[in-house]
Amino acid sequence: MGLLDRFSRTFDKHGYDLDGYDKDGYDKKGYDKNGYDKEGFDKNGYDKKGYNRNGYDKKGYDKNGYDKKGYKNGYDEDGYDFKGYDKDGFNKNGYDKDGYNKDGYNNRGFSIDGIHIDTKIAFDKDGFNKNGYDENGFNKNGFNKKGYNKNGFNKNGFNKNGYDLDGYDKKGYNQDGYNKNGYDENGYDSNGYDENGFDENGYDLDGYDENGYDSNGYDKLGYDHLGYDKEGYNQEGYNKFNKKKNELHND
């Protein structure tokens, strides 16, 4: 039966012969006897020559020997690697990874030892050394290695203590903790009063709050918010019982 099937090439109801291939020679997964699909790629995605659908082999190179980034054996068509250096270690501008050309000078004309090619000393014609500082330690922008200029201020206008030319820090307060208007971060001046003239307890210089009462609850005339003085009498001389002061003494 099997031998007959092989010679007669009969197919089952699903369209596959005794070996599991259809009339075109592909199995249920779409591969022929050699392991390639209809497009000519194997299970790993490579054709008979070893290239995938994108044209690269297992090592990542195309038919011409270049990888996906255009490098051949680590170098592009111009002979530079992915970092931009040729086989001798120089970039397109002629400098190596340390910034020196084949003659041993950087792009400012300084050698590894810091001697300038033209002046033959440690400073170029503009008076700056290999690191970009003059003999006083300042760069072309006027700042030293710590970032301060000759007056002791950095590029943001603050000195090493954090204060500007007028003596204020980045938050706008001086060394004593007051801003240009004379108030600290809580809004009080050196005497302890805010811009409205009240201290932290809410009283002015004379000891009265915004409603005109002192800490005991009396106004400048000596009356509380109900209109009575410390003895309990109003301005007409009556207490809360509507009796005058002299009437109580007469009793």
GROMACS elastic network, one bead per residue, 0.5 to 0.9 nm:
[ bonds ]
;  ai    aj funct       b0    kb
    1     4     6  0.50904   500
    1     5     6  0.61104   500
    1     6     6  0.86687   500
    2     6     6  0.62383   500
    2     7     6  0.88185   500
    2    18     6  0.72925   500
    3     6     6  0.51032   500
    3     7     6  0.64636   500
    3     8     6  0.85753   500
    4     7     6  0.52558   500
    4     8     6  0.58804   500
    4     9     6  0.80025   500
    4    10     6  0.86536   500
    5     8     6  0.50787   500
    5     9     6  0.52941   500
    5    10     6  0.54613   500
    5    11     6  0.83360   500
    5    17     6  0.77614   500
    5    18     6  0.66772   500
    6     9     6  0.51014   500
    6    10     6  0.73770   500
    6    17     6  0.79720   500
    6    18     6  0.68213   500
    6    19     6  0.83116   500
    7    10     6  0.83426   500
    9    17     6  0.63180   500
    9    18     6  0.77431   500
    9    23     6  0.87278   500
   10    15     6  0.88790   500
   10    16     6  0.81242   500
   10    17     6  0.57421   500
   10    18     6  0.74749   500
   11    14     6  0.75231   500
   11    15     6  0.52166   500
   11    18     6  0.71148   500
   11    20     6  0.88852   500
   11    21     6  0.86932   500
   11    22     6  0.75540   500
   11    23     6  0.81297   500
   12    15     6  0.52910   500
   12    16     6  0.55059   500
   12    17     6  0.62782   500
   12    18     6  0.80218   500
   13    16     6  0.75806   500
   14    22     6  0.86562   500
   15    20     6  0.88262   500
   15    21     6  0.79689   500
   15    22     6  0.55901   500
   15    23     6  0.73494   500
   16    19     6  0.76026   500
   16    20     6  0.51122   500
   16    23     6  0.72235   500
   16    25     6  0.89955   500
   16    26     6  0.87101   500
   16    27     6  0.75029   500
   16    28     6  0.81378   500
   17    20     6  0.51599   500
   17    21     6  0.54283   500
   17    22     6  0.62369   500
   17    23     6  0.78282   500
   18    21     6  0.75324   500
   19    27     6  0.85595   500
   20    25     6  0.88436   500
   20    26     6  0.80199   500
   20    27     6  0.56131   500
   20    28     6  0.73194   500
   21    24     6  0.75586   500
   21    25     6  0.51540   500
   21    28     6  0.72050   500
   21    30     6  0.89776   500
   21    31     6  0.87215   500
   21    32     6  0.75328   500
   21    33     6  0.83070   500
   22    25     6  0.51895   500
   22    26     6  0.54255   500
   22    27     6  0.62660   500
   22    28     6  0.80255   500
   23    26     6  0.75760   500
   24    32     6  0.85542   500
   25    30     6  0.89461   500
   25    31     6  0.80195   500
   25    32     6  0.55537   500
   25    33     6  0.73202   500
   26    29     6  0.76359   500
   26    30     6  0.52010   500
   26    33     6  0.73056   500
   26    36     6  0.86855   500
   26    37     6  0.74507   500
   26    38     6  0.79928   500
   27    30     6  0.51774   500
   27    31     6  0.54472   500
   27    32     6  0.62648   500
   27    33     6  0.81028   500
   28    31     6  0.75523   500
   29    37     6  0.85399   500
   30    35     6  0.89195   500
   30    36     6  0.80031   500
   30    37     6  0.55051   500
   30    38     6  0.71444   500
   31    34     6  0.76205   500
   31    35     6  0.52111   500
   31    38     6  0.71896   500
   31    40     6  0.89893   500
   31    41     6  0.87246   500
   31    42     6  0.75192   500
   31    43     6  0.81430   500
   32    35     6  0.52146   500
   32    36     6  0.54562   500
   32    37     6  0.62730   500
   32    38     6  0.80109   500
   33    36     6  0.75789   500
   34    42     6  0.85374   500
   35    40     6  0.89521   500
   35    41     6  0.80364   500
   35    42     6  0.55145   500
   35    43     6  0.70840   500
   36    39     6  0.76299   500
   36    40     6  0.52055   500
   36    43     6  0.71921   500
   36    45     6  0.89850   500
   36    46     6  0.86915   500
   36    47     6  0.74657   500
   36    48     6  0.81511   500
   37    40     6  0.51407   500
   37    41     6  0.54166   500
   37    42     6  0.62212   500
   37    43     6  0.80482   500
   38    41     6  0.75502   500
   39    47     6  0.84450   500
   40    45     6  0.89364   500
   40    46     6  0.79878   500
   40    47     6  0.54756   500
   40    48     6  0.71954   500
   41    44     6  0.76079   500
   41    45     6  0.51894   500
   41    48     6  0.72046   500
   41    50     6  0.89379   500
   41    51     6  0.85836   500
   41    52     6  0.73434   500
   41    53     6  0.79246   500
   42    45     6  0.51686   500
   42    46     6  0.54218   500
   42    47     6  0.62111   500
   42    48     6  0.80253   500
   43    46     6  0.75401   500
   44    52     6  0.84153   500
   45    50     6  0.89431   500
   45    51     6  0.79929   500
   45    52     6  0.54014   500
   45    53     6  0.69411   500
   46    49     6  0.76613   500
   46    50     6  0.52257   500
   46    53     6  0.70912   500
   46    55     6  0.89290   500
   46    56     6  0.86743   500
   46    57     6  0.74748   500
   46    58     6  0.82317   500
   47    50     6  0.51638   500
   47    51     6  0.54154   500
   47    52     6  0.62181   500
   47    53     6  0.80379   500
   48    51     6  0.75501   500
   49    57     6  0.85545   500
   50    55     6  0.89836   500
   50    56     6  0.80199   500
   50    57     6  0.55140   500
   50    58     6  0.72711   500
   51    54     6  0.76343   500
   51    55     6  0.52416   500
   51    58     6  0.72842   500
   51    61     6  0.86628   500
   51    62     6  0.74703   500
   51    63     6  0.80697   500
   52    55     6  0.51589   500
   52    56     6  0.54472   500
   52    57     6  0.62041   500
   52    58     6  0.80364   500
   53    56     6  0.75453   500
   54    62     6  0.85692   500
   55    60     6  0.89435   500
   55    61     6  0.80250   500
   55    62     6  0.55569   500
   55    63     6  0.72386   500
   56    59     6  0.76446   500
   56    60     6  0.52178   500
   56    63     6  0.72398   500
   56    65     6  0.89806   500
   56    66     6  0.86734   500
   56    67     6  0.74358   500
   56    68     6  0.79313   500
   57    60     6  0.51773   500
   57    61     6  0.54464   500
   57    62     6  0.62980   500
   57    63     6  0.81047   500
   58    61     6  0.75311   500
   59    67     6  0.84881   500
   60    65     6  0.88454   500
   60    66     6  0.80352   500
   60    67     6  0.54556   500
   60    68     6  0.69887   500
   61    64     6  0.75898   500
   61    65     6  0.51437   500
   61    68     6  0.71323   500
   61    71     6  0.86276   500
   61    72     6  0.77640   500
   61    73     6  0.88816   500
   62    65     6  0.51679   500
   62    66     6  0.53792   500
   62    67     6  0.62007   500
   62    68     6  0.79631   500
   63    66     6  0.75266   500
   64    72     6  0.82829   500
   65    71     6  0.80795   500
   65    72     6  0.55048   500
   65    73     6  0.74219   500
   66    69     6  0.77075   500
   66    70     6  0.52875   500
   66    73     6  0.73193   500
   66    74     6  0.85084   500
   66    75     6  0.84682   500
   66    76     6  0.76341   500
   66    77     6  0.85675   500
   67    70     6  0.52016   500
   67    71     6  0.52457   500
   67    72     6  0.63201   500
   67    73     6  0.82674   500
   67    74     6  0.82997   500
   67    76     6  0.88677   500
   68    71     6  0.73597   500
   69    76     6  0.79345   500
   69    82     6  0.82313   500
   70    74     6  0.89017   500
   70    75     6  0.77660   500
   70    76     6  0.53495   500
   70    77     6  0.71066   500
   71    74     6  0.51957   500
   71    77     6  0.67878   500
   71    79     6  0.83308   500
   71    80     6  0.80594   500
   71    81     6  0.69719   500
   71    82     6  0.76870   500
   72    76     6  0.56877   500
   72    77     6  0.72694   500
   72    79     6  0.84757   500
   72    81     6  0.88483   500
   73    76     6  0.83235   500
   73    81     6  0.89050   500
   74    79     6  0.87269   500
   74    80     6  0.79254   500
   74    81     6  0.55161   500
   74    82     6  0.73697   500
   75    78     6  0.75321   500
   75    79     6  0.50554   500
   75    82     6  0.71460   500
   75    84     6  0.89064   500
   75    85     6  0.86235   500
   75    86     6  0.74315   500
   75    87     6  0.82681   500
   76    79     6  0.51254   500
   76    80     6  0.53886   500
   76    81     6  0.62426   500
   76    82     6  0.78832   500
   77    80     6  0.75722   500
   78    86     6  0.86181   500
   79    84     6  0.89365   500
   79    85     6  0.80120   500
   79    86     6  0.56062   500
   79    87     6  0.74056   500
   80    83     6  0.76152   500
   80    84     6  0.51963   500
   80    87     6  0.73244   500
   80    90     6  0.86840   500
   80    91     6  0.73773   500
   80    92     6  0.80856   500
   81    84     6  0.51835   500
   81    85     6  0.54125   500
   81    86     6  0.62187   500
   81    87     6  0.80763   500
   82    85     6  0.75450   500
   83    91     6  0.85725   500
   84    89     6  0.89279   500
   84    90     6  0.80101   500
   84    91     6  0.54979   500
   84    92     6  0.72334   500
   85    88     6  0.76388   500
   85    89     6  0.52237   500
   85    92     6  0.72515   500
   85    95     6  0.86791   500
   85    96     6  0.74319   500
   85    97     6  0.80609   500
   86    89     6  0.51796   500
   86    90     6  0.54844   500
   86    91     6  0.62430   500
   86    92     6  0.81313   500
   87    90     6  0.75790   500
   88    96     6  0.85472   500
   89    94     6  0.89921   500
   89    95     6  0.80040   500
   89    96     6  0.54878   500
   89    97     6  0.71601   500
   90    93     6  0.76461   500
   90    94     6  0.52589   500
   90    97     6  0.72295   500
   90    99     6  0.89456   500
   90   100     6  0.86345   500
   90   101     6  0.74210   500
   90   102     6  0.81792   500
   91    94     6  0.51806   500
   91    95     6  0.54548   500
   91    96     6  0.62353   500
   91    97     6  0.80667   500
   92    95     6  0.75584   500
   93   101     6  0.85718   500
   94    99     6  0.88568   500
   94   100     6  0.79614   500
   94   101     6  0.55181   500
   94   102     6  0.73379   500
   95    98     6  0.76088   500
   95    99     6  0.51423   500
   95   102     6  0.73049   500
   95   105     6  0.86574   500
   95   106     6  0.73166   500
   95   107     6  0.80268   500
   96    99     6  0.51475   500
   96   100     6  0.54036   500
   96   101     6  0.62252   500
   96   102     6  0.81089   500
   97   100     6  0.75354   500
   98   106     6  0.84900   500
   99   104     6  0.89607   500
   99   105     6  0.79524   500
   99   106     6  0.54544   500
   99   107     6  0.72925   500
  100   103     6  0.76267   500
  100   104     6  0.52527   500
  100   107     6  0.72450   500
  100   110     6  0.86880   500
  100   111     6  0.77192   500
  100   112     6  0.78154   500
  101   104     6  0.52172   500
  101   105     6  0.55040   500
  101   106     6  0.62106   500
  101   107     6  0.79956   500
  102   105     6  0.76056   500
  103   111     6  0.86209   500
  104   110     6  0.82245   500
  104   111     6  0.56743   500
  104   112     6  0.67044   500
  105   108     6  0.76535   500
  105   109     6  0.53575   500
  105   110     6  0.51302   500
  105   112     6  0.68417   500
  105   116     6  0.82488   500
  105   117     6  0.75777   500
  106   109     6  0.53049   500
  106   110     6  0.54572   500
  106   111     6  0.64523   500
  106   112     6  0.79803   500
  107   110     6  0.75128   500
  108   116     6  0.81236   500
  108   124     6  0.84238   500
  108   130     6  0.77673   500
  109   115     6  0.82216   500
  109   116     6  0.54667   500
  109   117     6  0.54303   500
  109   118     6  0.75032   500
  109   124     6  0.80819   500
  109   130     6  0.85265   500
  110   113     6  0.77136   500
  110   114     6  0.53580   500
  110   115     6  0.53393   500
  110   117     6  0.61465   500
  110   118     6  0.89611   500
  110   122     6  0.81153   500
  110   123     6  0.87416   500
  110   124     6  0.82459   500
  110   129     6  0.82195   500
  110   130     6  0.59496   500
  111   114     6  0.50565   500
  111   115     6  0.53497   500
  111   116     6  0.63570   500
  111   117     6  0.72434   500
  111   130     6  0.82599   500
  112   115     6  0.75657   500
  112   130     6  0.88965   500
  113   122     6  0.86824   500
  113   130     6  0.88997   500
  114   121     6  0.80668   500
  114   122     6  0.56749   500
  114   123     6  0.82875   500
  114   129     6  0.72458   500
  114   130     6  0.54525   500
  114   131     6  0.85067   500
  115   118     6  0.88370   500
  115   119     6  0.79831   500
  115   120     6  0.58017   500
  115   121     6  0.51479   500
  115   123     6  0.72786   500
  115   124     6  0.85629   500
  115   129     6  0.82897   500
  115   130     6  0.76649   500
  116   119     6  0.55514   500
  116   120     6  0.51216   500
  116   121     6  0.57055   500
  116   122     6  0.59959   500
  116   123     6  0.64623   500
  116   124     6  0.59478   500
  116   125     6  0.89413   500
  116   129     6  0.81877   500
  116   130     6  0.78827   500
  117   120     6  0.56749   500
  117   121     6  0.82048   500
  117   124     6  0.84552   500
  118   121     6  0.82764   500
  118   124     6  0.74013   500
  118   125     6  0.79646   500
  119   122     6  0.79397   500
  119   123     6  0.71123   500
  119   124     6  0.59894   500
  119   125     6  0.65746   500
  120   123     6  0.81421   500
  120   124     6  0.83950   500
  121   124     6  0.74118   500
  121   129     6  0.88130   500
  122   127     6  0.88872   500
  122   128     6  0.80517   500
  122   129     6  0.55208   500
  122   130     6  0.70692   500
  123   126     6  0.75488   500
  123   127     6  0.51878   500
  123   130     6  0.71123   500
  123   132     6  0.88731   500
  123   133     6  0.87006   500
  123   134     6  0.75177   500
  123   135     6  0.82935   500
  124   127     6  0.52478   500
  124   128     6  0.55150   500
  124   129     6  0.63009   500
  124   130     6  0.81699   500
  125   128     6  0.76056   500
  126   134     6  0.85998   500
  127   132     6  0.89061   500
  127   133     6  0.79701   500
  127   134     6  0.55380   500
  127   135     6  0.73978   500
  128   131     6  0.76674   500
  128   132     6  0.51657   500
  128   135     6  0.73332   500
  128   138     6  0.85876   500
  128   139     6  0.72489   500
  128   140     6  0.78499   500
  129   132     6  0.51127   500
  129   133     6  0.54441   500
  129   134     6  0.62084   500
  129   135     6  0.79545   500
  130   133     6  0.75543   500
  131   139     6  0.86180   500
  132   137     6  0.88461   500
  132   138     6  0.80052   500
  132   139     6  0.55440   500
  132   140     6  0.73063   500
  133   136     6  0.75402   500
  133   137     6  0.51491   500
  133   140     6  0.72377   500
  133   142     6  0.89720   500
  133   143     6  0.86745   500
  133   144     6  0.74280   500
  133   145     6  0.83230   500
  134   137     6  0.52001   500
  134   138     6  0.54161   500
  134   139     6  0.62109   500
  134   140     6  0.80440   500
  135   138     6  0.75599   500
  136   144     6  0.85065   500
  137   142     6  0.89571   500
  137   143     6  0.79670   500
  137   144     6  0.54702   500
  137   145     6  0.72970   500
  138   141     6  0.76263   500
  138   142     6  0.52248   500
  138   145     6  0.73703   500
  138   148     6  0.86316   500
  138   149     6  0.73256   500
  138   150     6  0.79980   500
  139   142     6  0.51620   500
  139   143     6  0.54687   500
  139   144     6  0.62481   500
  139   145     6  0.82240   500
  140   143     6  0.75629   500
  141   149     6  0.85207   500
  142   147     6  0.89113   500
  142   148     6  0.79597   500
  142   149     6  0.54353   500
  142   150     6  0.71699   500
  143   146     6  0.76708   500
  143   147     6  0.52255   500
  143   150     6  0.72487   500
  143   152     6  0.89882   500
  143   153     6  0.86279   500
  143   154     6  0.73133   500
  143   155     6  0.80081   500
  144   147     6  0.51587   500
  144   148     6  0.54788   500
  144   149     6  0.62602   500
  144   150     6  0.81553   500
  145   148     6  0.75539   500
  146   154     6  0.85186   500
  147   152     6  0.89186   500
  147   153     6  0.79786   500
  147   154     6  0.54466   500
  147   155     6  0.72283   500
  148   151     6  0.76192   500
  148   152     6  0.52090   500
  148   155     6  0.72311   500
  148   157     6  0.89975   500
  148   158     6  0.85943   500
  148   159     6  0.72954   500
  148   160     6  0.79504   500
  149   152     6  0.51758   500
  149   153     6  0.54143   500
  149   154     6  0.61546   500
  149   155     6  0.80121   500
  150   153     6  0.75162   500
  151   154     6  0.89915   500
  151   159     6  0.84478   500
  152   157     6  0.89803   500
  152   158     6  0.79507   500
  152   159     6  0.54150   500
  152   160     6  0.71974   500
  153   156     6  0.76258   500
  153   157     6  0.52666   500
  153   160     6  0.72050   500
  153   162     6  0.89494   500
  153   163     6  0.85754   500
  153   164     6  0.73379   500
  153   165     6  0.79253   500
  154   157     6  0.52140   500
  154   158     6  0.54633   500
  154   159     6  0.62114   500
  154   160     6  0.80047   500
  155   158     6  0.75593   500
  156   164     6  0.85473   500
  157   162     6  0.89253   500
  157   163     6  0.79627   500
  157   164     6  0.54694   500
  157   165     6  0.71234   500
  158   161     6  0.76146   500
  158   162     6  0.52195   500
  158   165     6  0.71542   500
  158   167     6  0.88362   500
  158   168     6  0.85216   500
  158   169     6  0.72891   500
  158   170     6  0.79368   500
  159   162     6  0.51880   500
  159   163     6  0.54362   500
  159   164     6  0.62415   500
  159   165     6  0.80326   500
  160   163     6  0.75538   500
  161   169     6  0.85599   500
  162   167     6  0.88128   500
  162   168     6  0.79419   500
  162   169     6  0.54755   500
  162   170     6  0.72985   500
  163   166     6  0.76131   500
  163   167     6  0.50957   500
  163   170     6  0.72287   500
  163   172     6  0.88912   500
  163   173     6  0.85585   500
  163   174     6  0.73201   500
  163   175     6  0.80742   500
  164   167     6  0.50918   500
  164   168     6  0.53231   500
  164   169     6  0.61582   500
  164   170     6  0.79155   500
  165   168     6  0.74941   500
  166   174     6  0.84521   500
  167   172     6  0.88911   500
  167   173     6  0.79579   500
  167   174     6  0.54634   500
  167   175     6  0.72133   500
  168   171     6  0.76382   500
  168   172     6  0.51786   500
  168   175     6  0.72488   500
  168   177     6  0.89125   500
  168   178     6  0.85948   500
  168   179     6  0.73339   500
  168   180     6  0.81236   500
  169   172     6  0.51468   500
  169   173     6  0.54149   500
  169   174     6  0.62454   500
  169   175     6  0.81169   500
  170   173     6  0.75484   500
  171   179     6  0.85227   500
  172   177     6  0.89097   500
  172   178     6  0.79490   500
  172   179     6  0.54594   500
  172   180     6  0.72854   500
  173   176     6  0.76379   500
  173   177     6  0.51911   500
  173   180     6  0.72878   500
  173   182     6  0.89704   500
  173   183     6  0.85691   500
  173   184     6  0.72839   500
  173   185     6  0.79144   500
  174   177     6  0.51426   500
  174   178     6  0.54354   500
  174   179     6  0.62263   500
  174   180     6  0.81024   500
  175   178     6  0.75320   500
  176   184     6  0.85048   500
  177   182     6  0.89095   500
  177   183     6  0.79274   500
  177   184     6  0.54501   500
  177   185     6  0.72981   500
  178   181     6  0.76075   500
  178   182     6  0.52078   500
  178   185     6  0.72183   500
  178   187     6  0.89011   500
  178   188     6  0.85428   500
  178   189     6  0.73252   500
  178   190     6  0.79439   500
  179   182     6  0.51878   500
  179   183     6  0.54377   500
  179   184     6  0.62337   500
  179   185     6  0.79705   500
  180   183     6  0.75276   500
  181   189     6  0.86022   500
  182   187     6  0.88278   500
  182   188     6  0.79460   500
  182   189     6  0.55309   500
  182   190     6  0.73417   500
  183   186     6  0.75730   500
  183   187     6  0.51386   500
  183   190     6  0.72668   500
  183   192     6  0.89592   500
  183   193     6  0.86177   500
  183   194     6  0.73354   500
  183   195     6  0.79999   500
  184   187     6  0.51700   500
  184   188     6  0.54031   500
  184   189     6  0.62520   500
  184   190     6  0.79858   500
  185   188     6  0.75594   500
  186   194     6  0.85994   500
  187   192     6  0.88730   500
  187   193     6  0.79731   500
  187   194     6  0.55382   500
  187   195     6  0.73693   500
  188   191     6  0.75941   500
  188   192     6  0.51622   500
  188   195     6  0.72560   500
  188   197     6  0.89871   500
  188   198     6  0.85983   500
  188   199     6  0.73592   500
  188   200     6  0.79305   500
  189   192     6  0.51695   500
  189   193     6  0.53767   500
  189   194     6  0.61703   500
  189   195     6  0.79143   500
  190   193     6  0.75183   500
  191   199     6  0.84851   500
  192   197     6  0.89253   500
  192   198     6  0.79913   500
  192   199     6  0.54867   500
  192   200     6  0.71771   500
  193   196     6  0.76037   500
  193   197     6  0.52141   500
  193   200     6  0.71748   500
  193   202     6  0.89265   500
  193   203     6  0.86204   500
  193   204     6  0.74329   500
  193   205     6  0.80545   500
  194   197     6  0.51889   500
  194   198     6  0.54133   500
  194   199     6  0.62581   500
  194   200     6  0.79999   500
  195   198     6  0.75499   500
  196   204     6  0.85047   500
  197   202     6  0.88822   500
  197   203     6  0.79404   500
  197   204     6  0.54674   500
  197   205     6  0.71167   500
  198   201     6  0.76033   500
  198   202     6  0.51715   500
  198   205     6  0.71951   500
  198   207     6  0.88402   500
  198   208     6  0.85502   500
  198   209     6  0.73279   500
  198   210     6  0.79795   500
  199   202     6  0.51645   500
  199   203     6  0.53858   500
  199   204     6  0.62274   500
  199   205     6  0.80100   500
  200   203     6  0.75186   500
  201   209     6  0.85754   500
  202   207     6  0.88285   500
  202   208     6  0.79639   500
  202   209     6  0.55442   500
  202   210     6  0.73463   500
  203   206     6  0.76455   500
  203   207     6  0.51132   500
  203   210     6  0.72455   500
  203   212     6  0.89464   500
  203   213     6  0.85995   500
  203   214     6  0.73817   500
  203   215     6  0.79878   500
  204   207     6  0.50831   500
  204   208     6  0.53319   500
  204   209     6  0.61641   500
  204   210     6  0.79160   500
  205   208     6  0.75149   500
  206   214     6  0.85303   500
  207   212     6  0.88921   500
  207   213     6  0.80054   500
  207   214     6  0.55579   500
  207   215     6  0.72743   500
  208   211     6  0.75957   500
  208   212     6  0.51685   500
  208   215     6  0.72210   500
  208   217     6  0.89623   500
  208   218     6  0.86523   500
  208   219     6  0.74288   500
  208   220     6  0.80666   500
  209   212     6  0.51745   500
  209   213     6  0.54151   500
  209   214     6  0.62653   500
  209   215     6  0.80097   500
  210   213     6  0.75641   500
  211   219     6  0.85218   500
  212   217     6  0.88974   500
  212   218     6  0.79812   500
  212   219     6  0.54870   500
  212   220     6  0.71890   500
  213   216     6  0.76121   500
  213   217     6  0.51945   500
  213   220     6  0.72059   500
  213   222     6  0.89698   500
  213   223     6  0.86430   500
  213   224     6  0.74402   500
  213   225     6  0.80023   500
  214   217     6  0.51664   500
  214   218     6  0.54050   500
  214   219     6  0.62286   500
  214   220     6  0.79970   500
  215   218     6  0.75564   500
  216   224     6  0.84867   500
  217   222     6  0.89353   500
  217   223     6  0.80013   500
  217   224     6  0.54952   500
  217   225     6  0.71842   500
  218   221     6  0.76386   500
  218   222     6  0.52037   500
  218   225     6  0.71454   500
  218   227     6  0.88970   500
  218   228     6  0.86352   500
  218   229     6  0.74834   500
  218   230     6  0.81278   500
  219   222     6  0.51732   500
  219   223     6  0.53832   500
  219   224     6  0.62088   500
  219   225     6  0.78975   500
  220   223     6  0.74820   500
  221   229     6  0.84259   500
  222   227     6  0.88443   500
  222   228     6  0.79379   500
  222   229     6  0.54575   500
  222   230     6  0.71475   500
  223   226     6  0.75947   500
  223   227     6  0.51507   500
  223   230     6  0.71772   500
  223   232     6  0.88783   500
  223   233     6  0.85527   500
  223   234     6  0.73483   500
  223   235     6  0.82790   500
  224   227     6  0.51619   500
  224   228     6  0.54250   500
  224   229     6  0.62784   500
  224   230     6  0.80266   500
  225   228     6  0.75653   500
  226   234     6  0.85745   500
  227   232     6  0.88491   500
  227   233     6  0.79262   500
  227   234     6  0.55143   500
  227   235     6  0.74595   500
  228   231     6  0.76109   500
  228   232     6  0.51262   500
  228   235     6  0.74148   500
  228   238     6  0.86640   500
  228   239     6  0.73526   500
  228   240     6  0.82522   500
  229   232     6  0.51271   500
  229   233     6  0.53413   500
  229   234     6  0.61740   500
  229   235     6  0.81160   500
  230   233     6  0.75069   500
  231   239     6  0.84436   500
  232   237     6  0.89606   500
  232   238     6  0.80599   500
  232   239     6  0.54589   500
  232   240     6  0.72062   500
  233   236     6  0.76641   500
  233   237     6  0.52562   500
  233   238     6  0.50319   500
  233   240     6  0.73022   500
  233   243     6  0.88096   500
  233   244     6  0.77910   500
  233   245     6  0.74796   500
  234   237     6  0.51954   500
  234   238     6  0.54880   500
  234   239     6  0.62495   500
  234   240     6  0.83173   500
  235   238     6  0.74729   500
  236   239     6  0.89522   500
  236   244     6  0.81349   500
  237   242     6  0.88644   500
  237   243     6  0.80016   500
  237   244     6  0.53490   500
  237   245     6  0.61634   500
  237   246     6  0.87378   500
  238   241     6  0.75000   500
  238   242     6  0.51458   500
  238   243     6  0.50402   500
  238   245     6  0.65411   500
  239   242     6  0.51888   500
  239   243     6  0.55497   500
  239   244     6  0.64542   500
  239   245     6  0.75500   500
  240   243     6  0.74369   500
  241   244     6  0.87759   500
  243   246     6  0.85154   500
  243   247     6  0.66208   500
  243   248     6  0.72153   500
  244   247     6  0.53401   500
  244   248     6  0.67792   500
  245   248     6  0.54936   500
  245   249     6  0.67123   500
  245   250     6  0.89850   500
  246   249     6  0.51054   500
  246   250     6  0.61771   500
  246   251     6  0.86855   500
  247   250     6  0.51114   500
  247   251     6  0.63001   500
  248   251     6  0.51714   500
